[in-house]
Amino acid sequence: METMNTQLEIKGGWFLIGTVHIRGCTHYSQSDAQKAINPEDGTSVATWKGMAYCDSVDEAKSVCTTRAKALAIIAKACSKTRLGYFCPWNKKEQLEESLKSLDKLVADYNEKAQFTELWSDVGALEVASKDVMVARAVWQEATDVLKELQAALQEANADDIKKVLKKVRQIGGVLPELQETALTDIVKQSKVVAKKLKKQANVLDEATTEELIQDAYAPVRACRLLFSERLREVPKETTISRSAPNTTTE
């Protein structure tokens, strides 16, 4: 994979801000703190009791389940990153539909609920493809995730490999097409390795396992080193400036 650009870039799009909140049903209280001095070292010690009261156990479960569904709707059109959920410009219509579905789910729940309420403050914050600070954070996350995948492959742990591959796929959705393609190829190859490790764990000898791992490990390492090199080559931005207006919406 070659990287021809002279700066770090990502896909242009939106980061989602805010979340879905729960009000009501469960109330918390705590008793007065009982303070004492530890005679051995003179430190102060305090103890208290915390209590939770629930107006309706069934509705408490229902509101949590509905909130989880709402968050899943948000994630449909997005890639999950350390910075939050990201939706590229070319998925604008899908994002708009997701937000409409979210609002409907919240409204339908609130209409029937007695003790609880859901409310959403989810919004979309547009980010330019050349926003250098955001791009650096995304590239750094991609590098870290590839390092995790290297470790999982070295341990020949099929379950860990599969878990990390989910992160690789997600962060790839934020990167430009060239880098996303490289990560997609890595996911495909490592997924095959994880499947073989899982299904043939009892029949693979040490030499065969090592060969299988190395076939997947080499491109992961190469890609991580390229990402690390790009991060070193591009100076870290320490000043805050307004991004140029976006001229592309797809």
PLY file of the C-alpha trace (Angstrom):
ply
format ascii 1.0
element vertex 250
property float x
property float y
property float z
element edge 249
property int vertex1
property int vertex2
end_header
0.00 0.00 0.00
1.45 3.37 -1.04
0.50 6.70 0.46
0.97 9.48 -2.06
-0.64 12.40 -0.19
1.64 14.89 1.56
-0.62 15.15 4.59
-2.87 13.00 6.71
-6.45 12.84 5.52
-9.69 11.07 6.34
-13.02 10.78 4.58
-15.06 13.95 4.85
-18.24 13.52 6.82
-19.85 13.93 10.22
-19.02 12.93 13.75
-22.13 12.35 15.83
-22.25 14.21 19.11
-24.60 13.67 22.03
-26.38 10.46 22.98
-29.73 9.01 24.16
-30.53 9.64 27.82
-32.84 8.05 30.38
-34.93 9.96 32.92
-36.94 8.61 35.82
-37.88 5.24 37.32
-34.76 4.62 39.36
-33.85 6.95 42.23
-30.69 6.89 44.30
-29.86 8.02 47.81
-27.12 7.50 50.33
-26.88 7.60 54.09
-24.80 10.12 55.97
-21.13 9.29 55.89
-19.70 7.84 59.08
-16.23 9.25 59.51
-13.43 7.82 61.61
-9.68 8.16 62.02
-7.50 5.15 61.37
-5.38 4.85 64.56
-2.57 3.08 62.71
-1.66 5.81 60.24
-3.94 8.70 61.08
-5.81 8.61 57.77
-9.47 9.56 57.60
-11.94 6.82 56.73
-15.58 7.31 55.71
-18.31 4.73 55.13
-21.88 5.09 53.88
-24.70 3.08 52.36
-26.00 3.68 48.85
-29.61 2.77 48.01
-31.55 2.53 44.73
-35.35 2.65 44.47
-37.14 1.53 41.33
-40.74 2.56 40.50
-41.10 -0.31 38.02
-38.59 -3.08 37.47
-40.22 -4.06 34.16
-40.12 -0.50 32.84
-36.55 -0.06 34.01
-35.58 -3.07 31.89
-37.67 -1.83 28.97
-36.14 1.64 28.91
-32.62 0.20 28.94
-33.48 -2.19 26.10
-35.04 0.62 24.05
-32.04 2.86 24.63
-29.75 0.07 23.38
-31.89 -0.20 20.22
-31.64 3.58 19.76
-27.86 3.48 19.99
-27.79 0.60 17.49
-29.81 2.73 15.06
-27.23 5.51 15.37
-24.42 3.08 14.62
-26.02 1.72 11.43
-24.62 4.33 9.07
-21.46 4.97 11.07
-18.02 3.70 11.90
-17.15 3.56 15.59
-13.90 5.28 16.61
-12.31 6.56 19.79
-13.55 10.01 18.79
-17.12 8.76 18.43
-19.37 7.59 15.62
-18.38 8.82 12.15
-20.55 8.92 9.01
-18.94 9.73 5.62
-20.55 12.11 3.16
-21.61 9.32 0.82
-23.88 7.88 3.54
-25.77 11.12 4.18
-29.18 9.69 3.22
-28.64 6.61 5.38
-27.65 8.83 8.33
-30.73 11.01 7.89
-32.96 7.92 7.85
-31.25 6.61 10.98
-31.83 9.89 12.82
-35.51 9.87 11.79
-35.86 6.27 13.02
-34.17 7.26 16.27
-36.59 10.13 16.87
-39.57 7.87 16.12
-38.35 5.14 18.47
-37.89 7.68 21.29
-41.31 9.26 20.66
-43.11 5.88 20.51
-41.50 4.78 23.76
-42.30 7.99 25.62
-45.94 7.82 24.52
-46.40 4.48 26.32
-44.05 4.87 29.29
-45.37 5.71 32.76
-42.31 6.17 34.95
-39.50 6.75 32.48
-38.58 9.00 29.58
-36.02 8.84 26.80
-34.55 11.96 25.26
-31.98 12.42 22.53
-29.51 15.23 21.96
-27.76 13.50 19.05
-26.44 15.86 16.41
-24.00 15.78 13.48
-20.76 17.77 13.47
-19.28 18.12 9.99
-15.56 17.42 9.64
-13.44 18.23 6.58
-11.28 15.53 5.05
-8.19 17.68 5.69
-8.91 18.46 9.33
-5.36 17.72 10.47
-6.02 17.20 14.18
-8.89 14.79 13.62
-6.99 12.99 10.86
-3.96 12.47 13.10
-6.16 11.02 15.84
-7.78 8.61 13.38
-4.47 7.50 11.85
-3.06 6.98 15.34
-6.04 4.83 16.27
-5.58 2.79 13.09
-1.92 2.25 13.98
-2.82 1.17 17.53
-5.50 -1.24 16.29
-3.06 -2.85 13.85
-0.64 -3.31 16.72
-3.42 -5.08 18.65
-4.02 -7.34 15.67
-0.32 -8.20 15.48
-0.40 -9.27 19.14
-3.56 -11.37 18.64
-2.00 -13.10 15.62
1.21 -13.82 17.51
-0.83 -15.46 20.26
-2.79 -17.43 17.62
-5.95 -16.59 19.54
-8.91 -16.88 17.17
-11.37 -15.10 19.48
-9.04 -12.16 20.07
-8.31 -11.89 16.35
-12.03 -11.65 15.57
-12.55 -8.97 18.23
-9.73 -6.81 16.88
-10.88 -7.27 13.28
-14.13 -5.51 14.19
-12.07 -2.48 15.24
-9.98 -2.66 12.06
-13.12 -2.69 9.92
-14.60 0.26 11.82
-11.54 2.52 11.63
-11.11 1.64 7.96
-14.47 3.25 7.28
-13.05 6.64 8.31
-9.82 6.51 6.28
-9.41 7.43 2.58
-10.18 4.74 0.00
-6.55 3.64 -0.46
-6.00 2.95 3.23
-9.49 1.50 3.68
-8.82 -0.99 0.89
-5.56 -2.08 2.54
-7.36 -2.65 5.86
-10.20 -4.50 4.11
-7.67 -6.91 2.59
-6.10 -7.42 6.01
-9.50 -8.17 7.53
-10.27 -10.77 4.85
-6.94 -12.58 5.25
-6.91 -12.49 9.05
-10.53 -13.65 9.17
-9.56 -16.76 7.21
-6.73 -17.42 9.66
-9.02 -17.02 12.67
-11.55 -19.40 11.13
-8.91 -22.07 10.50
-7.48 -21.67 14.01
-10.94 -22.10 15.48
-12.03 -25.08 13.43
-8.74 -26.94 13.15
-7.17 -26.17 16.54
-6.79 -29.87 17.37
-5.23 -30.92 14.05
-2.83 -28.06 13.23
0.74 -28.80 14.23
3.07 -26.06 15.46
4.86 -25.57 12.13
1.62 -25.31 10.13
0.15 -22.88 12.64
3.28 -20.71 12.49
3.17 -20.62 8.69
-0.53 -19.75 8.74
0.04 -16.91 11.20
3.00 -15.46 9.32
1.02 -15.25 6.07
-1.44 -12.90 7.81
1.05 -11.23 10.15
3.38 -9.86 7.46
0.85 -7.52 5.73
-0.46 -6.32 9.11
3.05 -5.39 10.22
3.84 -3.72 6.91
0.68 -1.65 7.02
1.27 -0.60 10.63
4.82 0.49 9.83
3.55 2.57 6.88
0.97 4.24 9.09
3.58 4.92 11.78
5.95 6.36 9.20
3.28 8.73 7.90
2.55 9.91 11.45
6.26 10.67 11.94
6.61 12.41 8.57
3.69 14.79 9.00
4.37 17.47 11.64
1.94 17.48 14.54
-0.41 20.46 14.34
-0.43 22.53 17.54
-2.42 25.55 16.39
-6.17 25.67 15.99
-7.55 27.14 12.78
-10.81 27.08 10.91
-11.03 24.42 8.21
-11.69 25.55 4.66
-15.35 25.17 3.65
-16.18 21.73 2.31
-16.85 21.71 -1.40
-17.84 18.05 -1.71
-20.97 16.58 -0.17
-20.77 13.06 -1.46
0 1
1 2
2 3
3 4
4 5
5 6
6 7
7 8
8 9
9 10
10 11
11 12
12 13
13 14
14 15
15 16
16 17
17 18
18 19
19 20
20 21
21 22
22 23
23 24
24 25
25 26
26 27
27 28
28 29
29 30
30 31
31 32
32 33
33 34
34 35
35 36
36 37
37 38
38 39
39 40
40 41
41 42
42 43
43 44
44 45
45 46
46 47
47 48
48 49
49 50
50 51
51 52
52 53
53 54
54 55
55 56
56 57
57 58
58 59
59 60
60 61
61 62
62 63
63 64
64 65
65 66
66 67
67 68
68 69
69 70
70 71
71 72
72 73
73 74
74 75
75 76
76 77
77 78
78 79
79 80
80 81
81 82
82 83
83 84
84 85
85 86
86 87
87 88
88 89
89 90
90 91
91 92
92 93
93 94
94 95
95 96
96 97
97 98
98 99
99 100
100 101
101 102
102 103
103 104
104 105
105 106
106 107
107 108
108 109
109 110
110 111
111 112
112 113
113 114
114 115
115 116
116 117
117 118
118 119
119 120
120 121
121 122
122 123
123 124
124 125
125 126
126 127
127 128
128 129
129 130
130 131
131 132
132 133
133 134
134 135
135 136
136 137
137 138
138 139
139 140
140 141
141 142
142 143
143 144
144 145
145 146
146 147
147 148
148 149
149 150
150 151
151 152
152 153
153 154
154 155
155 156
156 157
157 158
158 159
159 160
160 161
161 162
162 163
163 164
164 165
165 166
166 167
167 168
168 169
169 170
170 171
171 172
172 173
173 174
174 175
175 176
176 177
177 178
178 179
179 180
180 181
181 182
182 183
183 184
184 185
185 186
186 187
187 188
188 189
189 190
190 191
191 192
192 193
193 194
194 195
195 196
196 197
197 198
198 199
199 200
200 201
201 202
202 203
203 204
204 205
205 206
206 207
207 208
208 209
209 210
210 211
211 212
212 213
213 214
214 215
215 216
216 217
217 218
218 219
219 220
220 221
221 222
222 223
223 224
224 225
225 226
226 227
227 228
228 229
229 230
230 231
231 232
232 233
233 234
234 235
235 236
236 237
237 238
238 239
239 240
240 241
241 242
242 243
243 244
244 245
245 246
246 247
247 248
248 249
